[in-house]
Amino acid sequence: MTPPKKQPDRSTAAAPVTTPAPSSPQAAGSTSQSGRKPWVKKTPAEVVIAQIERVREDVEQREEELKRAKLQLEKLEQAKRILEST
């Protein structure tokens, strides 16, 4: 039983959707019309820090899952001991 992933695996993702180029130079420079933020290039250090944060969150989630699984196993082992004693 595997839990669903938070983020999709990008290695198998479909090709990105391309949008047509704006027809006028006035539309090309305005970001307020499309509602999207301008792309800000990250430094290699920022990329690594973001990756560390993602992995840390993933480890915390897996630790919680492991804790729940250990608790369930402990309860089942107690039930097994009770059943074997009778």
Secondary structure, DSSP 8 states (H G I E B T S, - for coil): -----SS--GGG----------SSHHHHH-STTTT--------HHHHHHHHHHHHHHHHHHHHHHHHHHHHHHHHHHHHHHHHHH-
